[in-house]
């Protein structure tokens, strides 16, 4: 029995060698209880209101990105979900050569979700973005409910209306798990929807920062804020429909390839199962124990130097920010400690 126990210990011992991975189920993990549901939010589709956006801002502005970023802010503050960072999502979109036209498609969202390793994707659209003043503007143009943005059209009183809809999508089946909607209105005396308060001076790089206080003090900004807040509360209420995926833990081993300041480059990437957010222990082997009869290495003694968290990854390498420790060197061993 003692001999069997020794053999069993040696069989499960993780040795440092060539980069690779092994799968093992987390012992005693209760389904759905290990972590928060992990989601990613695609930029909202605004194709149906693009004309009105141009009328309000004077040119086409990506308001879909603005709404998405604002929704991320609300969900992160609430804490119900774990939300993927914007730069990670943008990188996947670029690598998969996905256009803006794909961002409301459930099948495309599911594909992206699998690559990100999330539990669900949130996709949405902006269905109304303008005003519902029904009188005639300064240039003699009739204005109907949500049909045109006022921009510089003179009016004694401007009313902004914004309507949004979001869908929570299952990444395995592309099934819609929940729907959330939001509608916001703001009405006050001003010559345009972009006026009426604050010191907002426009936008940069083709997008609007919907989270800025200056924009939210405008008439259209107040409507955007109200609609997004209402929608986010319904997204949060739909958390019960999102199941935390129970996947085997991927234990990845490799080596430090480079050290630059507070970042460490690893010689393993997505091909070995590495994802953004994974944490690795960096260890230095101090002694190898060999079988005196065969000369085979049966154990490596090492000491932990610290922890790094992966912030960027490609097929064959990953970059990690230092969480703790120092003195890392090229050739030090790395091993997954958490996901």
Secondary structure, DSSP 8 states (H G I E B T S, - for coil): -HHHHHHHHHHH-----SSEEEEE--TT--TTTSS--EEEE---B-GGGHHHHHHHHSS---HHHHHHHHHHHHHHHH-SSEE--HHHHHHHHHHTT--GGGTT-HHHHHHHHHHHT-SEEEEEEEEEEEE---SB-TTS-B--TTT---TT---SSEEEEEEEEEEEEETTT--EEEEEEEEEEEEES-SSTT-SSS-----BTTB--TTSHHHHTSHHHHHHHHHHHHHHHHHHHGGGG-------EEEEEEEEEEEETTEEEES--GGGT--TT-EEEEEEEEEEEE-TTT--EEEEEEEEEEEEEEEEE-SS-EEEEEEEE----TT-EEEEEE-
